[in-house]
Amino acid sequence: MPTQSSPPPSPSPQARPLTVLHLVQPVDGGVARVVTDLVRAQTAAGLRVLVGCPPGGQLADGARAAGAEVHTWRAGRSPGPALPAEVIGAARLIRRVRPDLLHAHSAKAGLAGRIAVRGSVPTVFQPHAWSFDAVGGATAALALRWERFGARWAARVLCVSESERRAGATEGITARWSVIRNGVDLGHFRPAHPDREQDRDRARAGLPLPAALRGDGPLAVCVGRLCPQKGQDILLRAWPEVLGTVPGARLALVGDGPDAERLRRAAPPGVFLAGAAADIRPWLRAADLVVLPSRWEGMALAPLEAMACGRAVLVSDVSGARESLPSGQGRLCLVPPEDPTALAKALGRLLAEPRLLAELGEQAQQHARTEFDVRRTTDAVTGLYHELLGRPRPLNQERISR
């Protein structure tokens, strides 16, 4: 009689590819770029990578092109009456795709994702800046209470800077912490020409600057979503005083967002709102100085990208800022947040000294290449997943050492 063959054995958990679901609400800006970088690296490392995010914006297309399975998760930026539906939607997605690990990015995904699984799936929560910094009054107090409570449902709270971790701990959040600093693609963000002046001049020649801004004066560039967090309104309040010190100075705001029209109406002479740019490298290379006067951050990407392109940066002293800068530059390149007078003085001092800017830019480029390679960041995050799941890393996965 013929014998009936036994079904093949199921692959052991060690043999199956690790499945990670990135649950993300912001579909543009720095969070979207961080997630896309993680997707690209994790797919290349053999993980099965899924992304749940709202439709629209850059994230879905970018993550799909990087190798992720993209699923629609409908969620708004702010908490509100839609939160129960957002939690239910997250729970349904998680049940359907059955990830080994949930990686929730930013406040809304961290809120909905942790409530949806309540620790039943190993969860990494990455704030990308604390929710209670983004609001005030009773809303901030409620956000802080949630972060203190919700930390119990995260196998690890992953911060992008030591100062972000310290800020959470200082506010009474008791968590299992990891700190993995942001990084940038150093092959993508670099000078286009070895000579700094030629690099700058070639970049400027290709930009859509209006005739009034095509002079020889120094150009400051601010790259970021046009919203209260990034502080462009503070920069515009500072700019008239900058012109009193450096009359030929010009300023370009690169980005789009909810404050675009309000900032356009408030813009003084010498300021150009460029809108969103598919590729920000020409703007970074065209700048004499890149400025980001944020009200809060975890660790902003734009200054890292500017430094990798060989440009000096001026940033507000929020989480991640001091850790971003080369040693010794804090005295010149950090200003208190929400202080237009201090910002104007620092801008005027730097824009009036082209040799100093060139020296700071050279230091910044070397610092970025040494400290902020995105391969090191993505390698460390993937290593964290294996640690949390008790899985050894496959031997064929490349490790990026310091």
BALOBA-1460 file (C-alpha; in Angstrom, 3 decimals):
// residues 402
<rec num="1" residu="m" x="0.000" y="0.000" z="0.000"/>
<rec num="2" residu="p" x="1.243" y="3.513" z="-0.724"/>
<rec num="3" residu="t" x="2.263" y="5.354" z="2.367"/>
<rec num="4" residu="q" x="0.955" y="8.797" z="3.111"/>
<rec num="5" residu="s" x="3.741" y="11.355" z="3.361"/>
<rec num="6" residu="s" x="3.881" y="13.559" z="6.423"/>
<rec num="7" residu="p" x="3.444" y="17.307" z="5.952"/>
<rec num="8" residu="p" x="6.697" y="19.247" z="6.025"/>
<rec num="9" residu="p" x="7.554" y="20.555" z="9.459"/>
<rec num="10" residu="s" x="6.691" y="24.177" z="10.163"/>
<rec num="11" residu="p" x="9.707" y="26.448" z="10.110"/>
<rec num="12" residu="s" x="11.038" y="27.189" z="13.553"/>
<rec num="13" residu="p" x="10.675" y="30.737" z="14.874"/>
<rec num="14" residu="q" x="14.424" y="31.115" z="14.342"/>
<rec num="15" residu="a" x="14.066" y="30.228" z="10.641"/>
<rec num="16" residu="r" x="11.171" y="32.564" z="9.882"/>
<rec num="17" residu="p" x="12.023" y="36.124" z="8.972"/>
<rec num="18" residu="l" x="11.357" y="38.570" z="11.754"/>
<rec num="19" residu="t" x="8.188" y="40.536" z="10.972"/>
<rec num="20" residu="v" x="8.062" y="44.129" z="12.198"/>
<rec num="21" residu="l" x="5.152" y="46.532" z="11.828"/>
<rec num="22" residu="h" x="5.990" y="50.236" z="11.848"/>
<rec num="23" residu="l" x="2.861" y="52.119" z="12.947"/>
<rec num="24" residu="v" x="3.271" y="55.760" z="11.953"/>
<rec num="25" residu="q" x="1.076" y="58.849" z="11.888"/>
<rec num="26" residu="p" x="3.261" y="61.625" z="10.399"/>
<rec num="27" residu="v" x="3.491" y="60.906" z="6.673"/>
<rec num="28" residu="d" x="5.852" y="63.784" z="5.875"/>
<rec num="29" residu="g" x="8.956" y="65.325" z="7.384"/>
<rec num="30" residu="g" x="11.613" y="63.812" z="9.586"/>
<rec num="31" residu="v" x="9.605" y="60.909" z="11.027"/>
<rec num="32" residu="a" x="8.685" y="59.722" z="7.534"/>
<rec num="33" residu="r" x="12.342" y="59.878" z="6.460"/>
<rec num="34" residu="v" x="13.477" y="57.964" z="9.560"/>
<rec num="35" residu="v" x="10.927" y="55.217" z="8.939"/>
<rec num="36" residu="t" x="11.820" y="54.969" z="5.244"/>
<rec num="37" residu="d" x="15.509" y="54.592" z="6.137"/>
<rec num="38" residu="l" x="14.631" y="51.833" z="8.615"/>
<rec num="39" residu="v" x="12.476" y="50.041" z="6.046"/>
<rec num="40" residu="r" x="15.246" y="50.103" z="3.445"/>
<rec num="41" residu="a" x="17.866" y="48.726" z="5.835"/>
<rec num="42" residu="q" x="15.609" y="46.144" z="7.474"/>
<rec num="43" residu="t" x="14.348" y="44.803" z="4.153"/>
<rec num="44" residu="a" x="17.944" y="44.457" z="2.984"/>
<rec num="45" residu="a" x="18.718" y="42.575" z="6.211"/>
<rec num="46" residu="g" x="16.009" y="39.989" z="5.461"/>
<rec num="47" residu="l" x="13.227" y="41.195" z="7.755"/>
<rec num="48" residu="r" x="9.607" y="41.248" z="6.661"/>
<rec num="49" residu="v" x="8.730" y="44.913" z="7.066"/>
<rec num="50" residu="l" x="5.230" y="46.370" z="7.148"/>
<rec num="51" residu="v" x="4.151" y="49.985" z="7.525"/>
<rec num="52" residu="g" x="0.736" y="51.111" z="8.750"/>
<rec num="53" residu="c" x="0.114" y="54.795" z="8.062"/>
<rec num="54" residu="p" x="-2.497" y="57.260" z="6.806"/>
<rec num="55" residu="p" x="-2.761" y="57.741" z="3.037"/>
<rec num="56" residu="g" x="-1.152" y="60.724" z="1.360"/>
<rec num="57" residu="g" x="2.170" y="62.391" z="2.019"/>
<rec num="58" residu="q" x="5.587" y="60.939" z="1.267"/>
<rec num="59" residu="l" x="5.697" y="57.955" z="3.605"/>
<rec num="60" residu="a" x="3.516" y="55.357" z="1.865"/>
<rec num="61" residu="d" x="5.225" y="55.683" z="-1.522"/>
<rec num="62" residu="g" x="8.679" y="55.969" z="0.023"/>
<rec num="63" residu="a" x="8.221" y="52.945" z="2.282"/>
<rec num="64" residu="r" x="6.777" y="50.877" z="-0.556"/>
<rec num="65" residu="a" x="9.718" y="51.767" z="-2.809"/>
<rec num="66" residu="a" x="12.069" y="50.810" z="0.041"/>
<rec num="67" residu="g" x="10.537" y="47.333" z="0.247"/>
<rec num="68" residu="a" x="7.722" y="47.529" z="2.811"/>
<rec num="69" residu="e" x="4.200" y="46.150" z="2.641"/>
<rec num="70" residu="v" x="2.147" y="49.295" z="3.214"/>
<rec num="71" residu="h" x="-1.264" y="49.151" z="4.909"/>
<rec num="72" residu="t" x="-3.639" y="52.057" z="5.411"/>
<rec num="73" residu="w" x="-4.168" y="53.126" z="9.015"/>
<rec num="74" residu="r" x="-6.387" y="56.182" z="9.286"/>
<rec num="75" residu="a" x="-5.293" y="58.548" z="12.036"/>
<rec num="76" residu="g" x="-5.009" y="62.284" z="12.594"/>
<rec num="77" residu="r" x="-2.087" y="64.093" z="14.185"/>
<rec num="78" residu="s" x="-3.882" y="65.172" z="17.361"/>
<rec num="79" residu="p" x="-5.893" y="63.247" z="19.956"/>
<rec num="80" residu="g" x="-9.623" y="63.786" z="19.709"/>
<rec num="81" residu="p" x="-12.980" y="62.089" z="19.263"/>
<rec num="82" residu="a" x="-11.567" y="59.857" z="16.497"/>
<rec num="83" residu="l" x="-9.146" y="58.145" z="18.907"/>
<rec num="84" residu="p" x="-11.341" y="55.068" z="19.644"/>
<rec num="85" residu="a" x="-11.712" y="54.390" z="15.916"/>
<rec num="86" residu="e" x="-7.957" y="54.850" z="15.459"/>
<rec num="87" residu="v" x="-7.228" y="52.338" z="18.223"/>
<rec num="88" residu="i" x="-9.688" y="49.840" z="16.728"/>
<rec num="89" residu="g" x="-8.115" y="50.324" z="13.305"/>
<rec num="90" residu="a" x="-4.638" y="49.718" z="14.729"/>
<rec num="91" residu="a" x="-5.820" y="46.591" z="16.570"/>
<rec num="92" residu="r" x="-7.434" y="45.169" z="13.427"/>
<rec num="93" residu="l" x="-4.286" y="45.788" z="11.403"/>
<rec num="94" residu="i" x="-2.089" y="44.136" z="14.040"/>
<rec num="95" residu="r" x="-4.364" y="41.071" z="14.231"/>
<rec num="96" residu="r" x="-4.330" y="40.787" z="10.448"/>
<rec num="97" residu="v" x="-0.586" y="41.029" z="9.862"/>
<rec num="98" residu="r" x="0.541" y="39.333" z="13.128"/>
<rec num="99" residu="p" x="3.898" y="41.050" z="13.592"/>
<rec num="100" residu="d" x="6.581" y="39.688" z="15.862"/>
<rec num="101" residu="l" x="7.230" y="43.241" z="17.004"/>
<rec num="102" residu="l" x="5.378" y="46.562" z="16.840"/>
<rec num="103" residu="h" x="7.425" y="49.730" z="16.381"/>
<rec num="104" residu="a" x="5.188" y="52.749" z="17.072"/>
<rec num="105" residu="h" x="6.512" y="56.119" z="15.923"/>
<rec num="106" residu="s" x="5.499" y="59.478" z="17.454"/>
<rec num="107" residu="a" x="2.743" y="60.410" z="19.872"/>
<rec num="108" residu="k" x="-0.411" y="59.304" z="18.053"/>
<rec num="109" residu="a" x="0.883" y="55.922" z="16.925"/>
<rec num="110" residu="g" x="2.437" y="55.448" z="20.361"/>
<rec num="111" residu="l" x="-0.933" y="56.143" z="21.964"/>
<rec num="112" residu="a" x="-3.121" y="54.057" z="19.635"/>
<rec num="113" residu="g" x="-0.629" y="51.220" z="19.195"/>
<rec num="114" residu="r" x="0.063" y="50.696" z="22.871"/>
<rec num="115" residu="i" x="-3.613" y="50.800" z="23.782"/>
<rec num="116" residu="a" x="-4.384" y="48.365" z="20.953"/>
<rec num="117" residu="v" x="-1.934" y="45.660" z="22.089"/>
<rec num="118" residu="r" x="-1.332" y="46.551" z="25.782"/>
<rec num="119" residu="g" x="1.940" y="44.622" z="25.829"/>
<rec num="120" residu="s" x="0.630" y="41.469" z="24.112"/>
<rec num="121" residu="v" x="3.036" y="42.149" z="21.222"/>
<rec num="122" residu="p" x="6.583" y="43.327" z="22.040"/>
<rec num="123" residu="t" x="6.410" y="47.057" z="21.411"/>
<rec num="124" residu="v" x="9.052" y="49.676" z="20.765"/>
<rec num="125" residu="f" x="7.765" y="53.215" z="21.235"/>
<rec num="126" residu="q" x="9.809" y="55.992" z="19.620"/>
<rec num="127" residu="p" x="8.528" y="59.466" z="20.588"/>
<rec num="128" residu="h" x="10.502" y="61.551" z="18.053"/>
<rec num="129" residu="a" x="9.990" y="64.414" z="20.606"/>
<rec num="130" residu="w" x="7.664" y="64.221" z="23.587"/>
<rec num="131" residu="s" x="3.960" y="64.849" z="23.154"/>
<rec num="132" residu="f" x="3.749" y="67.015" z="26.293"/>
<rec num="133" residu="d" x="6.295" y="69.451" z="24.791"/>
<rec num="134" residu="a" x="4.016" y="70.084" z="21.823"/>
<rec num="135" residu="v" x="1.025" y="71.343" z="23.813"/>
<rec num="136" residu="g" x="0.318" y="73.434" z="26.870"/>
<rec num="137" residu="g" x="-1.909" y="73.694" z="29.914"/>
<rec num="138" residu="a" x="-4.305" y="70.872" z="30.735"/>
<rec num="139" residu="t" x="-3.550" y="69.079" z="27.453"/>
<rec num="140" residu="a" x="0.165" y="68.895" z="28.334"/>
<rec num="141" residu="a" x="-0.646" y="67.566" z="31.803"/>
<rec num="142" residu="l" x="-2.914" y="64.901" z="30.294"/>
<rec num="143" residu="a" x="-0.258" y="63.933" z="27.719"/>
<rec num="144" residu="l" x="2.350" y="63.566" z="30.459"/>
<rec num="145" residu="r" x="0.011" y="61.409" z="32.577"/>
<rec num="146" residu="w" x="-0.522" y="59.147" z="29.563"/>
<rec num="147" residu="e" x="3.219" y="58.827" z="28.843"/>
<rec num="148" residu="r" x="3.876" y="57.891" z="32.470"/>
<rec num="149" residu="f" x="1.115" y="55.259" z="32.336"/>
<rec num="150" residu="g" x="1.718" y="54.001" z="28.787"/>
<rec num="151" residu="a" x="5.416" y="53.304" z="29.324"/>
<rec num="152" residu="r" x="4.438" y="49.995" z="31.024"/>
<rec num="153" residu="w" x="3.206" y="48.747" z="27.637"/>
<rec num="154" residu="a" x="6.497" y="49.360" z="25.835"/>
<rec num="155" residu="a" x="9.202" y="46.725" z="25.889"/>
<rec num="156" residu="r" x="11.525" y="49.638" z="25.126"/>
<rec num="157" residu="v" x="11.131" y="53.407" z="24.809"/>
<rec num="158" residu="l" x="13.571" y="54.399" z="22.090"/>
<rec num="159" residu="c" x="14.893" y="57.973" z="22.167"/>
<rec num="160" residu="v" x="16.889" y="59.629" z="19.409"/>
<rec num="161" residu="s" x="19.075" y="61.607" z="21.806"/>
<rec num="162" residu="e" x="20.259" y="61.323" z="25.373"/>
<rec num="163" residu="s" x="18.642" y="64.661" z="26.160"/>
<rec num="164" residu="e" x="15.280" y="63.348" z="24.942"/>
<rec num="165" residu="r" x="15.638" y="60.344" z="27.272"/>
<rec num="166" residu="r" x="16.691" y="62.600" z="30.133"/>
<rec num="167" residu="a" x="13.690" y="64.889" z="29.551"/>
<rec num="168" residu="g" x="11.314" y="61.927" z="29.803"/>
<rec num="169" residu="a" x="12.954" y="60.555" z="32.924"/>
<rec num="170" residu="t" x="12.961" y="64.005" z="34.546"/>
<rec num="171" residu="e" x="9.201" y="64.224" z="33.983"/>
<rec num="172" residu="g" x="8.654" y="60.975" z="35.862"/>
<rec num="173" residu="i" x="8.383" y="58.499" z="32.979"/>
<rec num="174" residu="t" x="9.667" y="55.154" z="34.238"/>
<rec num="175" residu="a" x="10.651" y="53.081" z="31.222"/>
<rec num="176" residu="r" x="13.084" y="50.568" z="29.815"/>
<rec num="177" residu="w" x="15.125" y="53.038" z="27.788"/>
<rec num="178" residu="s" x="17.346" y="52.831" z="24.727"/>
<rec num="179" residu="v" x="19.047" y="55.749" z="23.000"/>
<rec num="180" residu="i" x="19.912" y="55.430" z="19.310"/>
<rec num="181" residu="r" x="20.746" y="58.728" z="17.681"/>
<rec num="182" residu="n" x="19.348" y="59.716" z="14.313"/>
<rec num="183" residu="g" x="21.573" y="59.371" z="11.277"/>
<rec num="184" residu="v" x="21.588" y="60.471" z="7.646"/>
<rec num="185" residu="d" x="22.564" y="58.895" z="4.348"/>
<rec num="186" residu="l" x="26.097" y="60.206" z="3.919"/>
<rec num="187" residu="g" x="26.220" y="59.123" z="0.287"/>
<rec num="188" residu="h" x="23.143" y="61.233" z="-0.433"/>
<rec num="189" residu="f" x="23.877" y="64.235" z="1.758"/>
<rec num="190" residu="r" x="27.337" y="65.498" z="0.814"/>
<rec num="191" residu="p" x="28.833" y="68.436" z="-1.060"/>
<rec num="192" residu="a" x="28.405" y="68.186" z="-4.826"/>
<rec num="193" residu="h" x="31.771" y="69.886" z="-5.449"/>
<rec num="194" residu="p" x="34.948" y="69.743" z="-3.340"/>
<rec num="195" residu="d" x="35.376" y="73.526" z="-3.424"/>
<rec num="196" residu="r" x="32.894" y="75.062" z="-0.982"/>
<rec num="197" residu="e" x="32.341" y="78.319" z="-2.875"/>
<rec num="198" residu="q" x="31.848" y="76.559" z="-6.195"/>
<rec num="199" residu="d" x="29.494" y="74.094" z="-4.510"/>
<rec num="200" residu="r" x="27.454" y="76.987" z="-3.104"/>
<rec num="201" residu="d" x="27.427" y="79.061" z="-6.305"/>
<rec num="202" residu="r" x="26.435" y="76.152" z="-8.546"/>
<rec num="203" residu="a" x="23.594" y="75.239" z="-6.201"/>
<rec num="204" residu="r" x="22.320" y="78.823" z="-6.097"/>
<rec num="205" residu="a" x="22.341" y="79.108" z="-9.870"/>
<rec num="206" residu="g" x="19.818" y="76.280" z="-10.108"/>
<rec num="207" residu="l" x="17.401" y="77.511" z="-7.431"/>
<rec num="208" residu="p" x="14.126" y="79.360" z="-8.100"/>
<rec num="209" residu="l" x="15.208" y="82.447" z="-6.154"/>
<rec num="210" residu="p" x="13.401" y="85.661" z="-7.139"/>
<rec num="211" residu="a" x="15.527" y="88.373" z="-8.758"/>
<rec num="212" residu="a" x="15.474" y="90.466" z="-5.563"/>
<rec num="213" residu="l" x="17.246" y="87.664" z="-3.679"/>
<rec num="214" residu="r" x="19.909" y="86.895" z="-6.291"/>
<rec num="215" residu="g" x="22.535" y="89.234" z="-4.878"/>
<rec num="216" residu="d" x="25.933" y="88.539" z="-3.388"/>
<rec num="217" residu="g" x="24.840" y="88.746" z="0.241"/>
<rec num="218" residu="p" x="24.883" y="85.738" z="2.556"/>
<rec num="219" residu="l" x="21.990" y="83.297" z="2.353"/>
<rec num="220" residu="a" x="20.450" y="81.631" z="5.402"/>
<rec num="221" residu="v" x="18.179" y="78.636" z="4.781"/>
<rec num="222" residu="c" x="15.616" y="77.082" z="7.121"/>
<rec num="223" residu="v" x="14.351" y="73.622" z="6.110"/>
<rec num="224" residu="g" x="11.362" y="72.151" z="7.903"/>
<rec num="225" residu="r" x="7.615" y="71.754" z="8.080"/>
<rec num="226" residu="l" x="5.979" y="75.161" z="8.407"/>
<rec num="227" residu="c" x="4.421" y="74.684" z="11.832"/>
<rec num="228" residu="p" x="4.837" y="75.955" z="15.412"/>
<rec num="229" residu="q" x="7.339" y="73.222" z="16.319"/>
<rec num="230" residu="k" x="9.966" y="74.410" z="13.837"/>
<rec num="231" residu="g" x="9.787" y="78.053" z="14.978"/>
<rec num="232" residu="q" x="9.851" y="79.843" z="11.623"/>
<rec num="233" residu="d" x="7.702" y="82.587" z="13.161"/>
<rec num="234" residu="i" x="10.508" y="83.270" z="15.669"/>
<rec num="235" residu="l" x="12.965" y="83.496" z="12.785"/>
<rec num="236" residu="l" x="10.793" y="86.014" z="10.942"/>
<rec num="237" residu="r" x="10.562" y="88.170" z="14.068"/>
<rec num="238" residu="a" x="14.353" y="88.109" z="14.317"/>
<rec num="239" residu="w" x="15.057" y="88.866" z="10.670"/>
<rec num="240" residu="p" x="14.631" y="92.700" z="10.614"/>
<rec num="241" residu="e" x="17.323" y="92.967" z="13.299"/>
<rec num="242" residu="v" x="19.570" y="90.667" z="11.236"/>
<rec num="243" residu="l" x="19.212" y="93.029" z="8.274"/>
<rec num="244" residu="g" x="20.307" y="95.880" z="10.509"/>
<rec num="245" residu="t" x="23.580" y="94.025" z="11.084"/>
<rec num="246" residu="v" x="24.021" y="92.415" z="7.634"/>
<rec num="247" residu="p" x="21.977" y="94.524" z="5.168"/>
<rec num="248" residu="g" x="22.489" y="92.183" z="2.206"/>
<rec num="249" residu="a" x="21.425" y="89.008" z="4.008"/>
<rec num="250" residu="r" x="18.674" y="86.846" z="2.553"/>
<rec num="251" residu="l" x="16.540" y="84.095" z="4.051"/>
<rec num="252" residu="a" x="14.745" y="81.157" z="2.403"/>
<rec num="253" residu="l" x="12.155" y="79.022" z="4.181"/>
<rec num="254" residu="v" x="11.959" y="75.599" z="2.529"/>
<rec num="255" residu="g" x="8.958" y="73.447" z="3.346"/>
<rec num="256" residu="d" x="5.191" y="73.445" z="3.539"/>
<rec num="257" residu="g" x="2.706" y="73.052" z="6.331"/>
<rec num="258" residu="p" x="-0.257" y="74.532" z="8.183"/>
<rec num="259" residu="d" x="1.487" y="77.861" z="8.922"/>
<rec num="260" residu="a" x="2.477" y="78.576" z="5.308"/>
<rec num="261" residu="e" x="-0.001" y="81.346" z="4.605"/>
<rec num="262" residu="r" x="0.430" y="83.031" z="7.988"/>
<rec num="263" residu="l" x="4.213" y="83.059" z="7.564"/>
<rec num="264" residu="r" x="3.919" y="84.363" z="4.018"/>
<rec num="265" residu="r" x="1.885" y="87.333" z="5.253"/>
<rec num="266" residu="a" x="4.369" y="87.993" z="8.079"/>
<rec num="267" residu="a" x="7.526" y="87.680" z="5.969"/>
<rec num="268" residu="p" x="9.652" y="90.875" z="6.001"/>
<rec num="269" residu="p" x="11.771" y="91.984" z="3.004"/>
<rec num="270" residu="g" x="14.600" y="89.647" z="2.058"/>
<rec num="271" residu="v" x="12.632" y="86.488" z="2.910"/>
<rec num="272" residu="f" x="11.533" y="83.910" z="0.327"/>
<rec num="273" residu="l" x="9.079" y="81.075" z="1.042"/>
<rec num="274" residu="a" x="10.176" y="78.388" z="-1.384"/>
<rec num="275" residu="g" x="7.496" y="75.805" z="-0.623"/>
<rec num="276" residu="a" x="8.145" y="72.078" z="-0.422"/>
<rec num="277" residu="a" x="11.172" y="70.668" z="-2.226"/>
<rec num="278" residu="a" x="11.406" y="67.080" z="-3.452"/>
<rec num="279" residu="d" x="15.177" y="67.318" z="-2.998"/>
<rec num="280" residu="i" x="16.471" y="69.660" z="-0.295"/>
<rec num="281" residu="r" x="20.149" y="69.159" z="-1.079"/>
<rec num="282" residu="p" x="20.425" y="72.126" z="-3.496"/>
<rec num="283" residu="w" x="19.030" y="74.414" z="-0.800"/>
<rec num="284" residu="l" x="21.446" y="73.104" z="1.818"/>
<rec num="285" residu="r" x="24.406" y="73.453" z="-0.554"/>
<rec num="286" residu="a" x="23.332" y="76.966" z="-1.572"/>
<rec num="287" residu="a" x="23.258" y="78.162" z="2.027"/>
<rec num="288" residu="d" x="25.985" y="79.994" z="3.887"/>
<rec num="289" residu="l" x="24.189" y="78.988" z="7.084"/>
<rec num="290" residu="v" x="21.321" y="76.599" z="7.853"/>
<rec num="291" residu="v" x="19.140" y="77.682" z="10.770"/>
<rec num="292" residu="l" x="16.443" y="75.768" z="12.670"/>
<rec num="293" residu="p" x="14.898" y="77.667" z="15.631"/>
<rec num="294" residu="s" x="12.711" y="74.787" z="16.875"/>
<rec num="295" residu="r" x="10.572" y="74.997" z="19.980"/>
<rec num="296" residu="w" x="11.020" y="71.266" z="20.647"/>
<rec num="297" residu="e" x="12.702" y="68.260" z="19.004"/>
<rec num="298" residu="g" x="14.039" y="64.787" z="19.705"/>
<rec num="299" residu="m" x="16.998" y="65.202" z="17.386"/>
<rec num="300" residu="a" x="16.217" y="67.160" z="14.219"/>
<rec num="301" residu="l" x="17.354" y="65.696" z="10.893"/>
<rec num="302" residu="a" x="17.746" y="68.949" z="8.935"/>
<rec num="303" residu="p" x="20.847" y="70.114" z="10.866"/>
<rec num="304" residu="l" x="22.456" y="66.681" z="10.439"/>
<rec num="305" residu="e" x="21.755" y="66.771" z="6.700"/>
<rec num="306" residu="a" x="23.134" y="70.310" z="6.434"/>
<rec num="307" residu="m" x="26.309" y="69.387" z="8.293"/>
<rec num="308" residu="a" x="26.798" y="66.349" z="6.056"/>
<rec num="309" residu="c" x="26.644" y="68.794" z="3.115"/>
<rec num="310" residu="g" x="29.395" y="70.858" z="4.726"/>
<rec num="311" residu="r" x="27.269" y="73.705" z="6.042"/>
<rec num="312" residu="a" x="27.366" y="75.434" z="9.402"/>
<rec num="313" residu="v" x="24.153" y="75.268" z="11.398"/>
<rec num="314" residu="l" x="22.489" y="77.484" z="13.994"/>
<rec num="315" residu="v" x="19.920" y="75.725" z="16.162"/>
<rec num="316" residu="s" x="17.862" y="76.379" z="19.266"/>
<rec num="317" residu="d" x="18.977" y="74.599" z="22.425"/>
<rec num="318" residu="v" x="16.281" y="71.913" z="22.536"/>
<rec num="319" residu="s" x="16.600" y="68.131" z="22.886"/>
<rec num="320" residu="g" x="19.243" y="66.683" z="20.614"/>
<rec num="321" residu="a" x="20.741" y="70.027" z="19.572"/>
<rec num="322" residu="r" x="23.906" y="69.980" z="21.681"/>
<rec num="323" residu="e" x="24.479" y="66.335" z="20.790"/>
<rec num="324" residu="s" x="24.193" y="67.202" z="17.101"/>
<rec num="325" residu="l" x="26.937" y="69.833" z="17.059"/>
<rec num="326" residu="p" x="30.694" y="69.357" z="16.885"/>
<rec num="327" residu="s" x="32.498" y="69.879" z="20.159"/>
<rec num="328" residu="g" x="33.101" y="73.564" z="20.803"/>
<rec num="329" residu="q" x="30.426" y="74.914" z="18.448"/>
<rec num="330" residu="g" x="27.732" y="75.301" z="21.078"/>
<rec num="331" residu="r" x="28.993" y="78.747" z="22.061"/>
<rec num="332" residu="l" x="28.347" y="80.087" z="18.538"/>
<rec num="333" residu="c" x="25.689" y="77.787" z="17.109"/>
<rec num="334" residu="l" x="23.154" y="77.352" z="19.923"/>
<rec num="335" residu="v" x="20.554" y="79.911" z="21.007"/>
<rec num="336" residu="p" x="17.802" y="79.729" z="23.640"/>
<rec num="337" residu="p" x="14.460" y="78.584" z="22.194"/>
<rec num="338" residu="e" x="11.762" y="81.202" z="21.577"/>
<rec num="339" residu="d" x="14.218" y="84.106" z="21.873"/>
<rec num="340" residu="p" x="14.173" y="86.184" z="18.647"/>
<rec num="341" residu="t" x="16.658" y="88.705" z="20.047"/>
<rec num="342" residu="a" x="19.287" y="86.050" z="20.815"/>
<rec num="343" residu="l" x="18.580" y="84.422" z="17.458"/>
<rec num="344" residu="a" x="19.056" y="87.729" z="15.609"/>
<rec num="345" residu="k" x="22.350" y="88.431" z="17.339"/>
<rec num="346" residu="a" x="23.708" y="84.958" z="16.571"/>
<rec num="347" residu="l" x="22.562" y="85.147" z="12.938"/>
<rec num="348" residu="g" x="24.092" y="88.590" z="12.479"/>
<rec num="349" residu="r" x="27.397" y="87.529" z="14.020"/>
<rec num="350" residu="l" x="27.702" y="84.403" z="11.856"/>
<rec num="351" residu="l" x="26.449" y="85.817" z="8.558"/>
<rec num="352" residu="a" x="28.943" y="88.697" z="8.842"/>
<rec num="353" residu="e" x="31.887" y="86.257" z="9.050"/>
<rec num="354" residu="p" x="32.187" y="84.139" z="5.855"/>
<rec num="355" residu="r" x="35.550" y="82.683" z="6.876"/>
<rec num="356" residu="l" x="34.125" y="81.586" z="10.204"/>
<rec num="357" residu="l" x="31.145" y="79.973" z="8.446"/>
<rec num="358" residu="a" x="33.493" y="78.094" z="6.130"/>
<rec num="359" residu="e" x="35.518" y="76.819" z="9.089"/>
<rec num="360" residu="l" x="32.398" y="75.785" z="11.003"/>
<rec num="361" residu="g" x="31.062" y="74.032" z="7.889"/>
<rec num="362" residu="e" x="34.243" y="71.994" z="7.468"/>
<rec num="363" residu="q" x="34.117" y="70.931" z="11.113"/>
<rec num="364" residu="a" x="30.429" y="70.098" z="10.756"/>
<rec num="365" residu="q" x="30.980" y="67.919" z="7.711"/>
<rec num="366" residu="q" x="33.691" y="65.876" z="9.409"/>
<rec num="367" residu="h" x="31.545" y="65.557" z="12.538"/>
<rec num="368" residu="a" x="28.522" y="64.332" z="10.575"/>
<rec num="369" residu="r" x="30.586" y="61.771" z="8.681"/>
<rec num="370" residu="t" x="32.061" y="60.468" z="11.924"/>
<rec num="371" residu="e" x="28.954" y="60.450" z="14.127"/>
<rec num="372" residu="f" x="25.744" y="60.329" z="12.081"/>
<rec num="373" residu="d" x="25.941" y="57.544" z="9.523"/>
<rec num="374" residu="v" x="22.389" y="56.247" z="9.069"/>
<rec num="375" residu="r" x="23.741" y="52.711" z="8.612"/>
<rec num="376" residu="r" x="24.869" y="52.750" z="12.226"/>
<rec num="377" residu="t" x="21.417" y="53.942" z="13.323"/>
<rec num="378" residu="t" x="19.464" y="51.323" z="11.383"/>
<rec num="379" residu="d" x="21.878" y="48.566" z="12.403"/>
<rec num="380" residu="a" x="21.398" y="49.443" z="16.077"/>
<rec num="381" residu="v" x="17.585" y="49.468" z="15.770"/>
<rec num="382" residu="t" x="17.556" y="46.051" z="14.113"/>
<rec num="383" residu="g" x="19.885" y="44.783" z="16.820"/>
<rec num="384" residu="l" x="17.438" y="46.064" z="19.431"/>
<rec num="385" residu="y" x="14.625" y="44.037" z="17.824"/>
<rec num="386" residu="h" x="16.662" y="40.846" z="18.016"/>
<rec num="387" residu="e" x="17.566" y="41.588" z="21.629"/>
<rec num="388" residu="l" x="13.931" y="42.101" z="22.636"/>
<rec num="389" residu="l" x="12.789" y="38.923" z="20.880"/>
<rec num="390" residu="g" x="15.692" y="36.837" z="22.159"/>
<rec num="391" residu="r" x="16.801" y="36.016" z="18.635"/>
<rec num="392" residu="p" x="20.445" y="35.937" z="17.603"/>
<rec num="393" residu="r" x="21.218" y="38.111" z="14.624"/>
<rec num="394" residu="p" x="21.849" y="36.146" z="11.400"/>
<rec num="395" residu="l" x="25.557" y="35.871" z="10.696"/>
<rec num="396" residu="n" x="25.173" y="37.348" z="7.228"/>
<rec num="397" residu="q" x="23.812" y="40.661" z="8.493"/>
<rec num="398" residu="e" x="26.395" y="43.399" z="8.075"/>
<rec num="399" residu="r" x="27.232" y="45.262" z="11.244"/>
<rec num="400" residu="i" x="28.391" y="48.867" z="11.103"/>
<rec num="401" residu="s" x="30.917" y="49.554" z="13.848"/>
<rec num="402" residu="r" x="31.961" y="52.898" z="15.183"/>
